[in-house]
Amino acid sequence: MDEVISNINTIGYIFTVVMGVMLFLLPQRFAALPLIMTASYMTYGQVMGVGPLHFYLIRIMIFLGFLRVILRKEFVAISFNSIDRLIITFAVAYAIIYYLLRKDTGAFIASMGFVYNAVGLYFIFRSIVHDEDDYYLIFKMLAWVMVPLAISMIVEKTTQRNLFSIFGGVPEYTLIREGKLRCQGAFLHPILAGTFGATSIPFFVALWVRGAGQKLTAVLGLISATIIAVASASSGPVMVYATVILGLFMWKLRDSMRMVRWVLLFMIVTLHLVMKAPVWALIGKIGSVIGGTGWHRVALIDAAVEHFNEWWLLGTDYTRHWMPTGVTWSEKHTDITNYFISIGINGGLLSLILFVAILVYCFKTIGARLKEIDPAEFPKKFAMWCLGVSLFSHIMAFTSVSYFDQIIVFWYLLLAMIAGLAVNRVNMKKLPGHS
């Protein structure tokens, strides 16, 4: 019989019980709150091991969430669309390819864990988040949940001690780089914490625009998210924050996005042809201005292109020779600070193509929904635009960090909300007066 080992402390147990009860008892519209709170406040140090299996608290909540949507039959609200099918195909393909390269028990467990996290989170959110009113409620919940996290990071910034270290999984004393404290809260890395804050900014702007008593919540969310992003003292979240601001200002060009895309493509191709270095070397130039390790990100992309033959089919389990530096946790790998490259390394070119297809279909869905909303409904139309801005900001984040902790909760929540727009479009067309 497999031995059960638990690192969950008393506070963790109490928190899990409370969140579990909330998950079962809260009405459908509030059911996402326990998952959001668990991802924001519980570290990966709170884990129960059963033999080779690791059940982090978020995985326990995924299991309970599955039970809820099955017992309440909330899953019947899902009307499958292209995004749903792509996410399932991506998760399964990634898992199969990851296992085929390694063919051992550890690889099988890791691949099943990926499917469990991705498909589990996505379809729980798809079952309980249905329409624009639900989206606004998600924005409000995120705003209020961020307040305690922002306060904790202010404390961390002033005392150099992470309050979440009592749960394990994060250092007690805050990391310092170039004389700056890099706060991380409950997240496994400062960049991931800062990315969580920066990618949430569009939601709170959408709340502000809606008005109707939402402005206090919007301000709290904006301030908290900004504190979290700034306290991480990382260049990645700074670039993401700048991307968010740019994306919000692009609202004025919403009706000319096709032209904007072609102009951008032309500029990228032209720069690639005239520059002495590849066009992605611009990432390094930006990094040199705002600080950070932009040179590493550029060199990593160069290495991935150069060693394409090593990973395109089934990924690769050895990247140490790609870069001059490695990682402390493995003799086989270098630091893969790019989510796109990470997906290719672990799931081959097929997984990477499927992942990009998910992003493309998400943008197409947002664009179609924007065209359907009456211009007189400006707040609702702008909120849909903000979903697109958040998606674009995540893509920017992917160039500086791989998603490997609880930030995936917020990533799959965003994908589920966008997929819900496609369902709303189908339902609208079935109503009288729509074709």
Rosetta blueprint (number, residue, H / E / L):
1 M L
2 D L
3 E L
4 V E
5 I E
6 S E
7 N L
8 I L
9 N L
10 T H
11 I H
12 G H
13 Y H
14 I H
15 F H
16 T H
17 V H
18 V H
19 M H
20 G H
21 V H
22 M H
23 L H
24 F H
25 L H
26 L L
27 P L
28 Q H
29 R H
30 F H
31 A L
32 A L
33 L H
34 P H
35 L H
36 I H
37 M H
38 T H
39 A H
40 S H
41 Y H
42 M L
43 T L
44 Y L
45 G L
46 Q L
47 V E
48 M E
49 G E
50 V E
51 G L
52 P L
53 L E
54 H E
55 F E
56 Y E
57 L H
58 I H
59 R H
60 I H
61 M H
62 I H
63 F H
64 L H
65 G H
66 F H
67 L H
68 R H
69 V H
70 I H
71 L H
72 R L
73 K L
74 E H
75 F H
76 V H
77 A H
78 I L
79 S L
80 F L
81 N L
82 S H
83 I H
84 D H
85 R H
86 L H
87 I H
88 I H
89 T H
90 F H
91 A H
92 V H
93 A H
94 Y H
95 A H
96 I H
97 I H
98 Y H
99 Y H
100 L H
101 L H
102 R H
103 K L
104 D L
105 T H
106 G H
107 A H
108 F H
109 I H
110 A H
111 S H
112 M H
113 G H
114 F H
115 V H
116 Y H
117 N H
118 A H
119 V H
120 G H
121 L H
122 Y H
123 F H
124 I H
125 F H
126 R H
127 S H
128 I H
129 V L
130 H L
131 D L
132 E H
133 D H
134 D H
135 Y H
136 Y H
137 L H
138 I H
139 F H
140 K H
141 M H
142 L H
143 A H
144 W H
145 V H
146 M H
147 V H
148 P H
149 L H
150 A H
151 I H
152 S H
153 M H
154 I H
155 V H
156 E H
157 K H
158 T H
159 T H
160 Q L
161 R E
162 N L
163 L H
164 F H
165 S H
166 I H
167 F H
168 G L
169 G L
170 V L
171 P L
172 E L
173 Y E
174 T L
175 L E
176 I E
177 R E
178 E L
179 G L
180 K E
181 L E
182 R E
183 C L
184 Q L
185 G L
186 A L
187 F L
188 L L
189 H L
190 P H
191 I H
192 L H
193 A H
194 G H
195 T H
196 F H
197 G H
198 A H
199 T H
200 S H
201 I H
202 P H
203 F H
204 F H
205 V H
206 A H
207 L H
208 W H
209 V H
210 R H
211 G L
212 A L
213 G L
214 Q L
215 K H
216 L H
217 T H
218 A H
219 V H
220 L H
221 G H
222 L H
223 I H
224 S H
225 A H
226 T H
227 I H
228 I H
229 A H
230 V H
231 A H
232 S L
233 A L
234 S L
235 S H
236 G H
237 P H
238 V H
239 M H
240 V H
241 Y H
242 A H
243 T H
244 V H
245 I H
246 L H
247 G H
248 L H
249 F H
250 M H
251 W H
252 K H
253 L H
254 R H
255 D H
256 S H
257 M H
258 R H
259 M H
260 V H
261 R H
262 W H
263 V H
264 L H
265 L H
266 F H
267 M H
268 I H
269 V H
270 T H
271 L H
272 H H
273 L H
274 V H
275 M L
276 K L
277 A L
278 P L
279 V L
280 W L
281 A H
282 L H
283 I H
284 G H
285 K H
286 I H
287 G H
288 S H
289 V H
290 I H
291 G L
292 G L
293 T L
294 G H
295 W H
296 H H
297 R H
298 V H
299 A H
300 L H
301 I H
302 D H
303 A H
304 A H
305 V H
306 E H
307 H L
308 F H
309 N H
310 E H
311 W H
312 W L
313 L L
314 L L
315 G L
316 T L
317 D L
318 Y L
319 T L
320 R H
321 H H
322 W H
323 M L
324 P L
325 T L
326 G L
327 V E
328 T L
329 W L
330 S E
331 E L
332 K L
333 H L
334 T L
335 D L
336 I L
337 T L
338 N L
339 Y H
340 F H
341 I H
342 S H
343 I H
344 G H
345 I H
346 N H
347 G H
348 G H
349 L H
350 L H
351 S H
352 L H
353 I H
354 L H
355 F H
356 V H
357 A H
358 I H
359 L H
360 V H
361 Y H
362 C H
363 F H
364 K H
365 T H
366 I H
367 G H
368 A H
369 R H
370 L H
371 K H
372 E H
373 I L
374 D L
375 P L
376 A L
377 E L
378 F H
379 P H
380 K H
381 K H
382 F H
383 A H
384 M H
385 W H
386 C H
387 L H
388 G H
389 V H
390 S H
391 L H
392 F H
393 S H
394 H H
395 I H
396 M H
397 A H
398 F H
399 T L
400 S L
401 V L
402 S L
403 Y L
404 F L
405 D L
406 Q L
407 I H
408 I H
409 V H
410 F H
411 W H
412 Y H
413 L H
414 L H
415 L H
416 A H
417 M H
418 I H
419 A H
420 G H
421 L H
422 A H
423 V H
424 N H
425 R H
426 V H
427 N H
428 M H
429 K H
430 K L
431 L L
432 P L
433 G L
434 H L
435 S L
